[in-house]
Amino acid sequence: MIQYLVFGGNGQLGRALTGVWQGRGAEFRALTRAEADISDREAVRQVLAKWRPKVVVNAAAYTRVDQAETDVDDAWRVNALGAQNVALACQEHGVDLVHISTDYVFAGNNIGRGYSEEDQTGPASVYGRSKLAGERLVAHGCRRSIIIRTAWLYGDGPNFVRSIVRLARRQSQLTVVDDQWGCPTSAADLAGAVDRLSGLGAYGLYHFVNDGQVSWYGFARAIVAAMGLPAEVRPISSDELLRPAPRPAWSVLDTRLYRMVSGCRPRPWRVALDEYIAEGLAEVNHDS
Ligand SMILES: NC(=O)c1ccc[n+]([C@@H]2O[C@H](COP(=O)([O-])OP(=O)(O)OC[C@H]3O[C@@H](n4cnc5c(N)ncnc54)[C@H](OP(=O)(O)O)[C@@H]3O)[C@@H](O)[C@H]2O)c1
């Protein structure tokens, strides 16, 4: 019997959780897709029967937002069916489940006001729709579930921060969209929130992001400045950057419920970013 089991153990959140649990000597198992494909119901049941965890975290997801527009079945197989498989297995074994969802379940027209857990959803992309379906299947499939919506994650894996650093080292000028606003969030901070809420057994739906909001352009400028790189960052509109999947113009999440239940306030995104850059520099150098 172990304390924690995480699906998607090789992803950004999976790795961050490993760090949290290792740090305090908890017994856990982080499973890669090769070890347990969540779209395989029987495989999921078998790993739960084998490891008998107290808490399962589903950090596995189909996260390629643009590719999902044409890879619809695969996105739904992982984000909806896979989420349901994990939820049903947790229900069967009487295990607590923490499932992760996204700000892209919102349409993005709540401009100026953070989205709360009660706000109406309206995903515009295949990724967002498949994640919303996953939320619903988890909530119906497992009574002891915590669903956490998060956004703009960066940790140990491919992400926006690393892309900007790589580009800013190669190019003197970058263009980044300035009409989509959200909340950059450290995977390490999200892992802390997952750990905190699961420890409280606080079942329900929550929003967790780092504090404050910024556009992708503002985020890119902050990254370049924190790295001390000379590249110029220029703002463009989404219309100038044609991408297959539409993104919400405003997907700022309100974390009031998380703050009340956990008693903790998420760190400002700039503080978390500075720490990530200070600690992750070796990895970033290696990437580029
Ligand atoms: N990244 C973001 O900006 C962001 C924003 C909002 C919400 N989220 C949500 O936050 C959660 C964690 O995201 P992340 O950034 O850590 O994602 P990530 O780095 O892309 O990791 C996802 C992991 O899931 C694994 N996976 C994919 N399909 C699987 C399957 N069928 N069975 C088992 N594992 C599978 C992947 O394995 P492979 O490495 O083998 O592909 C990968 O290790 C996800 O639910 C995501 O939707 C992310």
PDBQT file of the ligand as one rigid body, heavy atoms in Angstrom, charges set to zero:
ROOT
HETATM    1  N1  LIG A 301       0.452  22.855 -19.698  1.00  0.00    +0.000 N 
HETATM    2  C1  LIG A 301      -0.421  23.828 -19.500  1.00  0.00    +0.000 C 
HETATM    3  O1  LIG A 301      -0.189  25.001 -19.838  1.00  0.00    +0.000 OA
HETATM    4  C2  LIG A 301      -1.740  23.524 -18.841  1.00  0.00    +0.000 A 
HETATM    5  C3  LIG A 301      -2.672  24.560 -18.677  1.00  0.00    +0.000 A 
HETATM    6  C4  LIG A 301      -3.894  24.285 -18.053  1.00  0.00    +0.000 A 
HETATM    7  C5  LIG A 301      -4.157  23.001 -17.606  1.00  0.00    +0.000 A 
HETATM    8  N2  LIG A 301      -3.244  22.012 -17.795  1.00  0.00    +0.000 N 
HETATM    9  C6  LIG A 301      -3.577  20.660 -17.332  1.00  0.00    +0.000 C 
HETATM   10  O2  LIG A 301      -2.674  20.341 -16.295  1.00  0.00    +0.000 OA
HETATM   11  C7  LIG A 301      -2.410  18.939 -16.312  1.00  0.00    +0.000 C 
HETATM   12  C8  LIG A 301      -0.916  18.700 -16.322  1.00  0.00    +0.000 C 
HETATM   13  O3  LIG A 301      -0.380  19.332 -17.483  1.00  0.00    +0.000 OA
HETATM   14  P1  LIG A 301       1.164  19.231 -17.842  1.00  0.00    +0.000 P 
HETATM   15  O4  LIG A 301       1.597  20.554 -18.371  1.00  0.00    +0.000 OA
HETATM   16  O5  LIG A 301       1.920  18.590 -16.723  1.00  0.00    +0.000 OA
HETATM   17  O6  LIG A 301       1.072  18.223 -19.072  1.00  0.00    +0.000 OA
HETATM   18  P2  LIG A 301       2.250  17.517 -19.862  1.00  0.00    +0.000 P 
HETATM   19  O7  LIG A 301       3.569  18.043 -19.414  1.00  0.00    +0.000 OA
HETATM   20  O8  LIG A 301       1.885  17.565 -21.299  1.00  0.00    +0.000 OA
HETATM   21  O9  LIG A 301       2.144  16.026 -19.322  1.00  0.00    +0.000 OA
HETATM   22  C9  LIG A 301       1.049  15.227 -19.610  1.00  0.00    +0.000 C 
HETATM   23  C10 LIG A 301       1.499  13.801 -19.398  1.00  0.00    +0.000 C 
HETATM   24  O10 LIG A 301       0.399  12.933 -19.688  1.00  0.00    +0.000 OA
HETATM   25  C11 LIG A 301       0.912  11.810 -20.331  1.00  0.00    +0.000 C 
HETATM   26  N3  LIG A 301      -0.110  11.138 -21.106  1.00  0.00    +0.000 N 
HETATM   27  C12 LIG A 301      -0.659  11.511 -22.289  1.00  0.00    +0.000 A 
HETATM   28  N4  LIG A 301      -1.565  10.612 -22.693  1.00  0.00    +0.000 NA
HETATM   29  C13 LIG A 301      -1.589   9.640 -21.736  1.00  0.00    +0.000 A 
HETATM   30  C14 LIG A 301      -2.310   8.441 -21.577  1.00  0.00    +0.000 A 
HETATM   31  N5  LIG A 301      -3.204   8.031 -22.503  1.00  0.00    +0.000 N 
HETATM   32  N6  LIG A 301      -2.077   7.686 -20.477  1.00  0.00    +0.000 NA
HETATM   33  C15 LIG A 301      -1.181   8.066 -19.547  1.00  0.00    +0.000 A 
HETATM   34  N7  LIG A 301      -0.448   9.189 -19.652  1.00  0.00    +0.000 NA
HETATM   35  C16 LIG A 301      -0.663   9.965 -20.737  1.00  0.00    +0.000 A 
HETATM   36  C17 LIG A 301       2.022  12.328 -21.209  1.00  0.00    +0.000 C 
HETATM   37  O11 LIG A 301       2.871  11.264 -21.538  1.00  0.00    +0.000 OA
HETATM   38  P3  LIG A 301       3.898  11.383 -22.782  1.00  0.00    +0.000 P 
HETATM   39  O12 LIG A 301       5.032  12.209 -22.226  1.00  0.00    +0.000 OA
HETATM   40  O13 LIG A 301       4.269   9.978 -23.057  1.00  0.00    +0.000 OA
HETATM   41  O14 LIG A 301       3.159  12.050 -23.879  1.00  0.00    +0.000 OA
HETATM   42  C18 LIG A 301       2.653  13.376 -20.314  1.00  0.00    +0.000 C 
HETATM   43  O15 LIG A 301       3.698  12.821 -19.531  1.00  0.00    +0.000 OA
HETATM   44  C19 LIG A 301      -3.183  18.387 -17.509  1.00  0.00    +0.000 C 
HETATM   45  O16 LIG A 301      -4.424  17.903 -17.085  1.00  0.00    +0.000 OA
HETATM   46  C20 LIG A 301      -3.413  19.598 -18.385  1.00  0.00    +0.000 C 
HETATM   47  O17 LIG A 301      -4.578  19.461 -19.185  1.00  0.00    +0.000 OA
HETATM   48  C21 LIG A 301      -2.043  22.246 -18.392  1.00  0.00    +0.000 A 
ENDROOT
TORSDOF 0
